[in-house]
Amino acid sequence: MLTSYQLEKPSLSWGDDGAPHSNQFDDVYFDKESGLEETRYVFLHNNHLAERWKSLEKNAFVIAETGFGTGLNFLCAWQDFLAEAPSDKQLHFISVEKYPLTKSMLIDALKMWPSLSHFSQQLIETYPEICHGMHRVELEQGKIQLTLWFGEAEEGFAALNADVDAWFLDGFAPSKNPEMWTDNLFQHIYRLSHQGTTCATFTAAGIVRRGLQNVGFDVKKVKGFGQKREMVVAKLKQPTAALSERMSQGQSWFNLRQEKQTEVTHVLVVGAGLAGANTAYALASQGINVTVWEQGDHIACGASGNPQGMLYPKLASQDTPVNRFYLSAYLHATRLYSILDKQKAFWDQCGLIQIPKNEKESERFEKLINEKRYPEAILRAAEDNDREGSLLLPLSGWVVLTQLCESLLSHKNIQVSLNTRLESLSQIHSASQPISWEAISSNQQACFSHVVLCTANDTKALDVAPNTPAHPIRGQVSFIDIEKAQAACKAVGESDYKIDINKVLCEFGYVSPSINGLLHFGSTYDLKDHDDQVRNEDHKRNLAILERLLLLPKGTFDSKECGGRVSYRCAVPDYTPIVGPVQSDKVCQQAYAALSKNAKWRSDNVIEPINQLYMNIGHGSRGLISTPLSGSYIASLILGTPSPLEQDISHKLHPSRFIIRDLKRSQNN
């Protein structure tokens, strides 16, 4: 288990020619005189990529690489893919890196290649924070997808769910870095490959040749680049198991992949809140036509319609798959919002101060800081003297949710139908055509190749949805006119500067910096409360939170001066969203009944196919953080492309996890 999400920085020295040199491995990242030519010869030419791209029929081509380094191989592949591949195809590039360069190092290293400046500038602008785990970066309006794993190579490929077409086995020379080339690494290279997958590597070292041969690749030596006598190429010629079986790793009940990829013609997304908007956007940005049905009369009319939301990831002090999900989702969301809103119309990355609620939480915060569990760019001690013992999350901020959803849904490939309630959804079977879905509402009827339910608390009303433990939790947010709030402060002898905060403050509740002359704060959290009316007693509860956060006397504000809004979060008992393919509870119970006798039973035998129906619900009060990455994940499952989530995380989000949990628990009864 990880003890820290921080990574060791690479130790670099710079040659007279400006090229970076790794002091850890005593090796160069590239040769200034021939770096581009070597990349194109070793990896592009010897994987026969130009020819394969010109005749590419499937939606996306997938490359995986050992050792991202300066990103030179990626930039060359990106440039050549745009030149050679059909305009409607995608490149997915996956790379692992144990010692990722900082952004400033990357800038210095890539200055040497002015011919790649168009590409390197985009990479630098979207380069993720240096933090352990998986990071998804979208470039060229979604045409180029980069997945970076920061950490050990073997660990990264073990976590990966993808079908790789070509491997760039790069990195420092095996003689300098033998620890990377483990038997397990080669086993995962095989698991992630299919019949016809190719490999190329600059080295001819025996450890690499034998590793590929031992897992089934046909290996041969060819002429090396320049003065180098030999290099190795390989191809997997033997048939492989179906993708769903190769990805199961003994847990076939968490199947995510179709046996054969179904053509994605038209996708229906049901719901226009954060989950629906992000799912639709992720698909549309990759060229898919999407229709969104929203039962309300405007976008984001449920819990996603609160006037001001904040990014509050609640990062844990222990490493768990769920914490890694929220950490990865948090970093993904902040990158996306900054790209979507360069004018800062609805997203302000002002930072968030997390104030400890009690002594126990103070001790946890102190441990987080002292153990340096997170990079300082993500979490550090707050410097405000009034908030001693608090945490600062500098990447956080606030969002105007309705404007965010409207921005996401304004994509040219998305059509939104309001006042359109899904009333019926049924499969259409045909001997000559793949399964499709017929959707009926009160005012229209249409067929779709795939359907995603982003229906939050309304999901249980749909016959096709599984029975999940998701449930509604009432929340009332409040707001007060900023001038009236300032006057109230002065009336009790307090300075009005306390209202003029420049960061989000969180403790038992939250308050955000004012927008449009209003201060927004809250919120209540009421289970089994179905009153949808704004209540004065809830304003009083929220004002008590506000006064505590702003260090003001009790009774400073009058609840009669407040306005508010009521909505219902869709929450799940394990505090984790429900995201993934919909499968039959009955089939799952019967097919995997062995788990009720042995919870450690393993199987790669996938029983039930994926029938193009997915769900994305249960984001609770952290939807601003979790929905962008969840939407990208759903898009990857529909399109059959590499997942942006670790395998363990996918299992924690899987809609079938509840029936599997119950099966395992039944062995004790």
Protein Blocks (a to p, Z undefined) as FASTA:
>chain_A
ZZbfbdcdddddddfkopacdfklopafbdfklmmmmmmmmmmmmnommmmmmmombfbd
cdddehjknommmmmmmmmmmmmmcfkbccddddddfbdcdfklmmmmmmmmmmlmmmmm
mmmmmoccddeddddddeehhlaccdddeddfklmmmmpccddfbdcdedjdfklmmmlm
cfklmmmmmmmpcehiacddfbfcfklmmmmmmnopacdddddehjbfbdcddddfbdcd
dfklmmnnopamlcfbdfbacddfbdcdedjbfklmmmmmmmmmnopacddddfbfbehk
bmmlpfbdcddekpafbdcfklmmmmmmmmmmmmmmmmmmmnommbccebpadddfbfkl
mmmmmmmmmnomacfkloccdfbfklghiacdfkgccddfklmmmmmmmpfkbccdehia
cfbdcddddfkbccddddddfkbccddfbdcddekjmmmmpmkbccdfbdcddddddddd
fklmmmmmmmnopafklmmccbdcdffbccdddeehiacedddddehiabfbdcfklmmm
mmmmmmmmnopaehkacfklpccddddddddfklpacedddddfklmmmmmmmmmmomkb
ccfbdfbdcehiacdehkljmlmmmmmmmmmmmmmmmnopacfbdfklmmmmpmklmmmm
mmmmmmmZZ
